[in-house]
Amino acid sequence: MTSGQQADAACRSAFHSSFVNRQSLIHFDFLIDNGKPTLYIIGTQDEFCPRDKMELFARRLPPTSAVSWVEGADHFFARQVDLVRDRVREFLHAQF
């Protein structure tokens, strides 16, 4: 299995678990060792990635990663797509 397939399997498993058992924490530990520049955009009202859990995750990320909180956004960033686009653009400009 390639690393991409492993990541896909881990994502499917993590999200499947969250739908089956809403009390379980989605584990993103496989992302901690990612040394590539990565931007995580997270809504403060994300129903699948609770802020307290994601703050713990964010503290464990390598310095190549950045976390951007979108105040009031849910998991799908309803009505805030322009803001998400701008944050991605800013991150990419800073990297390149």
RAQUIHU-V128395 format. One record per backbone hydrogen bond with DSSP energy under -0.5 kcal/mol. NH is the residue of the N-H (numbers start at 1). CO is the residue of the C=O. If there is no record, write none. Layout:
# RAQUIHU-V128395
nh->[NH;NH]
co->[CO;CO]
This chain:
# RAQUIHU-V128395
nh->[6;7;8;9;10;11;12;13;14;15;16;17;18;19;20;21;24;28;31;32;33;34;35;38;40;40;41;42;42;44;45;46;54;55;56;57;58;59;60;60;61;65;66;68;70;71;73;77;80;84;85;86;87;88;89;90;91;92;93;94;95;96]
co->[2;3;4;5;6;7;8;9;10;11;12;13;14;15;16;17;21;26;28;29;29;31;33;64;38;66;39;40;68;70;73;43;50;51;52;53;54;55;56;57;58;62;38;40;42;69;70;74;77;80;81;82;83;84;85;86;87;88;89;90;91;92]
